[in-house]
Amino acid sequence: MLKASHGLATYASQPPLPSKILTLNSKGSHPFWRERTVLLEGYPEHRAGWRPFHRSGIRDIYWGWRLFRKSKQFNAVFTANERASWVFALLQLLFRRRQRVLHIQIDFIWIPAQSKIREVFKRYLFSLEHRTVSKLVVFSRAQARRYAAYFPFAASKFTTIPFHPTVYNTPLETADWGYVFAGGDSARDYKSLIEAVRGLPLTLIIAAFRRDHFSLIENLPPNVDIISAEPASYIRFMARAAVVVVPMQKELFRVVGHQTYLNAMTLGKPVIVTDDSDASEYIQNGVDGFVVPPGDSPALRSVLDQLMRDSLLRERVGKAARATARKYSPEMFFERLFALAQSN
């Protein structure tokens, strides 16, 4: 039975959690996820390319309303951080005073607004929306503490479930082609990475769509190649790298990068993460990867140079990384989500 009380809603009188849960997330059509969830009809196609009214917000209201209407057939809804998720939460607040559908947001992300007025308005909206959300899942204890301190009125809602690799449905042959790979666009510090490899006898391949990462870099070194890569190509570059670097910015409020370094570890790659937040919750420095201070090009250069000169070290750390990644399997992540829904 669902016995917990959250906000204005009480779930004690509802029937047991159904075997199927309504969601906006396909999770790569993982069979364990697919067995327990039902995707909102039409939403995957919408995310894949059909994006009418892209800048108006009308599409978010439309899909939030569709989710709200469909959810009455379910006892639980899983969303991520889509804006349609917050529309759904507000609709539950407005129109379901007595019996609300259990709502778990499985990837809470907060991006502070650039102006104080907008940030106050966003926080006010969140103070309304969180009343109908049962749990806000984040991927590290550091993240949970940061959000709980920033949103004390919602502190009890934050719960930590470590993230998982996402290359489970991608058959790949790994190799060591002798280059260093880095990729992604969110909160990346490519300037420090490029300075770290300047003059080293190695090739660095960076896969990023945004070119503003590199706008302040003068005299790009000849050993750095910057490319754009779609997901399948991106993973192939990662699978053939000698070392994978995830260069994060300093003092991030919103922590990112978990998917990148967990995927690399799953592929048996030694990873270097520049981070001052939560990478150490996943990586044991010097054993199954390396964590160095963000923005510290000399420290990053030292670790990179050591790894690229020592193939046995790369092999040892890569094997340990693969073993560690198994502890964060998608099945374990999904099981903990389902258990969380069952206990609320």
N, C-alpha and C positions, 0 to 999 in steps of 0.2 A: 504494500500500500504506500501511496505517496503521502507522507505525514508532515512534511515541513511546511512552515508558514513563511511566505516571503511577501513583503510589502502589504498590499491590501488583500491578497488572495490566500486561501487556505486549501491544501490539496488532500486533506485527510479523507474526504468523502469520495474521492475519485477512485475508479477501478484500477487494477494493477497496470503497470506500464505495458503497452502493446508490443508485440514482436517487431512492428514496423514503426519507424520514427520519421517524421517529415523533415526534409532538409533541403538547403540550397547548395550543398557541397557534394560533389561526386567522389572526392578523394581518389581520383584516378581509377574509378570503378573497381577498387579493391574488393575481392569477393567477400571478405569478412564484413566490410562496411555495407556492401550491396545487400547482404542477407537481412540486415536489420533496419535499413533505411529506405525511404521512398523519396526520389528527387521530385521537386516541384516541376510539373510538366511544362516544358518550353524554356525553362530557365537555363539549362546547359547550352542550348542553341543560342540564346540571347548572349550569354557570356562569351561564346565562341566567335561572335562576329556581328550579330544583329543588334545595333545600338542606336535606336531612334531617340531623338531629344537628348542627345548625349550630355549637353551642358545645362539643360533646363531643370533636371531633377524629376521631371515627370515620369521617366522610366523607373526611378526608385520608388515613387509613390505607387505606380502601377504594380510592380512586383511585390511590394510590401502588402498591398491590398489583396493580391492573388494568394499570397502566403497566408494571410489572415483568414480569408474565406475557406481555403483548403484545410487549414489547421483544425477546424472544428471536428474533423473526422479522426483526429489523433489526440493522444494525451501528451505528446512531447514533440518539440521542434528544436532542431540543431541549426544554428546559423554560424557564420563567421563574422567578419567585421563589415559586411556589405551595408550600404546605407539603407537598403531595403529591410535589413534586419531591424534597424532603429524605427523605421516606419511601422513595422509589425509590432514592435514593443509599444509604441504610442497608441496604436489602434487597440491593443489589448487593454491599455490603461483607460481609454475612453469608452470602450464598448463592452468590456467583460469585467464587470464589477464583482461578480460573485464567483464565477468559475473560469479561471484562466488556464490556458494550455501551458504546461511546463516549458520554459524557454531557456536553453543553455547556449550561450555564445562561446564558441570553441576557439576563438582567436581574437581576444580583445586587444585592440590597438588604439592608442590615443595620440593624435598628432596635434600638439599645441598650435593654436591659431597665431598668426603673425601680429595681430593687434589685440590689445587688452580687452576692448569692447567685444570683439568676436569671441575671444576665449571665455569671457563671462557668460555670453549667450550660449556657447557650446556646453559649458558646465551646467547651466540651468536646464538645458534640454536633457543632458545626461541624468541630472537629478530626478527628472520625471521618468525617463525611460528605464532606469535601473530598477524601479519599483516592480516591474513585471518580469524582469530577468532573474531567474533563479540562481545561476552561477555564471561568472565571467572567467573563462579559462585562459591562463597565461602559461608561458613555457619555461619559466624559471622562478626560483624563490626570490631572486633579486628584483625581477619584474613585478612580482606580487607585492613585495614590500614598497616599491616605488609608487605603484598605483594606489595602494591602500593609504599611503601617507598623503597623496595628492587628492584622493576622494574619500575622506574619512567617513562620509555618510554611506558609502558603499563598501567599506573595508571587508565586511563579512562575506561579500559575494565573490571575492577573488580566490581562486584555487589554482594550484600549480599541477600541471600534467606535462612532463617533458615531451618535447616534440619528437618527430620520427622522420626517417629518410623517406624520400618520395620516388626513388628509382626502382621500386619493387616490381613494376610492370614493364621495365625496360631491359630486355636481354642485351648485355654488353660484354665484349671482350676487352679486358684491361691490358694495358701495356705501359712501358716507360719509354717514351720517345725523347726524353731528355730536356723538355722545356718546363717552365713554370707557368701555371695557369691561374688566373683570377677572373671573377665575373660577377655580374649583378649590378644593379643601379641604386638600391636603397642604402642611404647613409654610408656610402663607400668613400674611402680616403685613398684615391689612386695616386695623388701627388706624392705622398710619403712613400708608397710602394715603388713608384718610378724612380724616386731619388735613391731608394735602397738598392736598386739593381743597376744604377748608372755605373758603367765601367766594369761590371762583373762579366765573366765569361759564360753567359747563359742567355737564353731567349725567354722573354716574358710575353705571353699572349693574354690580352685583356679583352673579355667579351662584355660589351656594354652598349646599350642603345643610346644613352644620353651622352652627348659630346661636351656638355658643360663641365663634366668632371675634369676635363683636360684643358680648359680655356686659359687657365693661369700658369700652365706649364710651358716654359720656354725651352727650346732646343730639345725636343723629344729624342731620347737616346736611340741609336740605331738597333739596339737589341730589344726594343719594345714594339710589338705589333698590336694595334687596336682594331678589333673587328666587331661586327654585329652578328649574333648567332641566335637562330630560333631554338626552342627547347631541345629538340633531338640533337642538333649539331652541338649545342652547348654541352650536353652530357658527353658526347663523343670526345670533345676537346678535354673535358675533365678526366675521362677514363684513360686517356693516353698521356696525361701529364706525369712528370716526375714528382712534382710538389704542387699542392694547391694552397693559395694564399687567399684569406678573406680579410681584407684591410678595412676595418671599421673606424668610423670617426670617434672622437673623444666625447665622453660624458653624454651619451645618448639617453634621452628620456624614453624613446621607443626602441626597444632592443630588437634587432633583426640579425639575419645571417645564419640562423640555426639550420635551415634547409640546405644551404650551400655546403657548410662544413660537415653535416651529417651525411649528405649524399657522397661527398668525397671520401669520408671515412668508410662508408659502406663499400666503396669501390677499392678500398685498400690503399688509399693515398695518404701520405703524411701531410697533415694540414698545419698551417700557421695562421692563427687568428690574432689580429691586433684588436684588443678589447680590454675595457676596464669595468665590465659589468658582470656578465653571467657565463661567458664561455668556459670558465673554470669549473662550472657545475657539470659540464659535459666532457671536458678534456683534462686529463692529468698531464700537466706540463712536463715535457721531456720523455713521456712514456708512450702515449698514444696520439700525441700531437704537441703543438707548441702554442703558448699564449704569451704575447709580448705587448708592452704598453702601446696604445694607439698613438700615432704621430711620431714614434721613435724610430726614425729611419736607420740609425746605426745599429740598434738592437735587432731590427728586422733583417738588415743586411748580414749581420753576423750569423743568425740562425740559417738563413737561406744559403749562404756560402758554405756553411758546415754540411748541410743536407746535400747540396749539389755535388760536393766533393767526396761524399761517403755513401756509396750505393748500398752497403750493408746496413748503415743506419736508416736509410730510407726504407729498406725492406723490413727491418725490425719494427720501426714505428708504424709502417703501413699495416703490417699484420696485427699489431696491437689495436690500431684504429678500427680495423674491420671487426675484431672481436668486441670492442666497446660498442660499436654501432648496433650490434645484434641486441644489446640491452635496451635499445630504443626502437624496437620493431613497431611497425604500424599496428599489428594485431594487439600489442600491449597498450598502445595509445587508445585504440578504439574500445578495447575492453574496459579501460578506466573511464572513458566517457560514458559508456553504457551503464557501468556501475554507479557513476555519479548521478545519472538520470534516475536510476532505480532507487537511490537513497534519498532523493529530494521529493 
